[in-house]
Amino acid sequence: MGIQLLFFVLSAFAILGALGMLLSRNPVSSALWLVLNLFCIAGLYLTLNATFIAVVQVLVYAGAIMVLFLFVIMLLNLSAGQGRRQFSFRLALAYVLGVIVLAQFTYVLASGMGMLPDPVPVAAAVASGSPTTLAKELFTRYALLLEVIGLLLLAATIGAVVLARKREVL
């Protein structure tokens, strides 16, 4: 019962963090809302007995990737959004209700077609979530995809530096 309550509390904070990130006018505070969201997701991984993935979530995403995001934001010297509309509670309520209806529709459709996943026993989840098992899968089965993702991140970093570079006047 306590794990389920923690799951719902962390889920609510993750949703609030995502909304804070979307509705924030300042890019730096938006990035900090994203950090809160990433920590909540790491907590959700802990409730699912995936401790290694939770630690990697905090170290890689909330640590390294967010430092990179903040560096790019500071490098590009982004200011607060200009000309934004006022916050409308009607639009926010319509968005939330639309997401709820879409989630219910997806659940009914998936359960009607028998596509809901079977629950995984805790012992199987702990065994498949070990660093050794993940490393074997990552470096054998998904090695090409790992290299492609590395190249994409390198291209994105080079692109951000090129965009942020000041043009020299001759």
N, C-alpha and C positions, 0 to 999 in steps of 0.2 A: 504494500500500500504506500509506503514512504517513497519508493523508487518511482511509482506512478505519479505521485504528487510532485516530486522533484522534476520529473519529465515535463509535466504541464506548466510548472512555474518557469523552467528554463525555456520552454517553447514560447510562452507569453513574452518573456524578456527578449527572446530572439526576434519575435515579430515587432515588438516595440523598437528594438534597435534598428531593424530594417526600415520601419516607418520613419524613425528619426533620421536615418541616413538619406532617405528619399526627400524628406521635407526640409532638410537643413539648407540654409542659404549660403553658408560658408563652406567651401570645400574641405578645409582642415577639420572642422567639426563633423562634417559628413564622414570623413575617413575615421574619426574617432568613434562614431556611432557604429561603423563597420567593424571596428575592433571589438566593441561590446558584443556584436552579433557573432563574431567568430569565437569569442570565449564561451558564449552560450551554446554554440554548436559543439564545442569541445566538451562541455558539460553533458550535452545530450549523448555524445559518444561514450562518456563514462557511465551513463545510465544503461547503456547497451553492452557493457562489459568489454568495450574496445579501448583499453587503456593506451595501447601503443598509438592508435590513430588519434586519440585525443591529445596526446603529447605532441605528435607531429603537427596536428592542427594548430596548436598554440605556438610551437617553435617556428614552423615554416610560414603559415599564413598570418597569424596575428603578430609575429615577429618580423621576419625578413620581408615578406611581400608588402606589409603595411609600411615598413620603413621605406621601401622602394616607392610606394604610392605617395607618401608624404614628401619624399625627395623630389619626385616629378611635379607634384603640386607646387612646391616652393620654387622649383626651377622654372616652371612656366609662369609663375607669378599670377596665378588665377585670382581674380577678385570675386566678390560676392555677385551672384546672378543679378543681372540688370533686367528690369522690366518684367519681373515675375508677377503673376496674378496673386490676389489675396487668397488665403486658405479658405476653402469652402467646405463647411461641414456636410453639406448635401452631397458633394462629390465624394468626399471621404466615406460617408455612409454607403453611397451607391457602390463604391469600389469594394468595401468590406463585404457587403451583401452579395455582390457579384462573385467574389472569391469563394464565399461560403456555398453559394448555389453551385458553382463549378466543381467544388470539392465533393459535394453530395452527389452530383451527377456522375462524376468520375468513379466514386465509390460504388454507387448502384450499378453502373455499367460494368465495372471490373468484377463485382461479386456475381452479377448475373451471368457473365461469361466464364466464371470460374478462374479468374486471373489473379485472385488475391494470393499473396505469398503464404507459404506454410510457416508456422512459427519454428524458429531454430532453437534447439536445446542450448542451454548455457555452456555446456562442456564443448559442444561443436563450435560455438562462437569464440570461445577462448582459444581453442586449438587452431582455428583458422585465422585468428587475429594476431598470432605471434609474429615477432619481427622476422624470424627465420622463414616462415611460410610466405609472408608478404614479400620478402626479398627474392625468394625463389621464383614467385609468380612475376614480380616486376622485372627481373633481369633475364628471364627466359621467355615467357609468353608475351610480355608487353615491352620488350626491349626497344623495338622500332618506334613504338608510340612514345616511349620515354624520350628518345632522341629527338623526335619531331617536336614534342612539347618544349624541349630545351632550346631548339632552334627558333621556335616561335617566340619564346621569352627573350632570347637574344635579339631578335629582329625588333621586338617591341621596345626594348631598352635603347637600342641604337636609334630607332625612330623618335623616341621621346627626347633624346639628347640632341638630335638634329633639329627638331622643332623648337627646342628651347634655346638653341644657340643664337646669339645676337648676330644680325647681319652686319658685316663690315662695310663701311662706307669708304669708297676709293677716293 
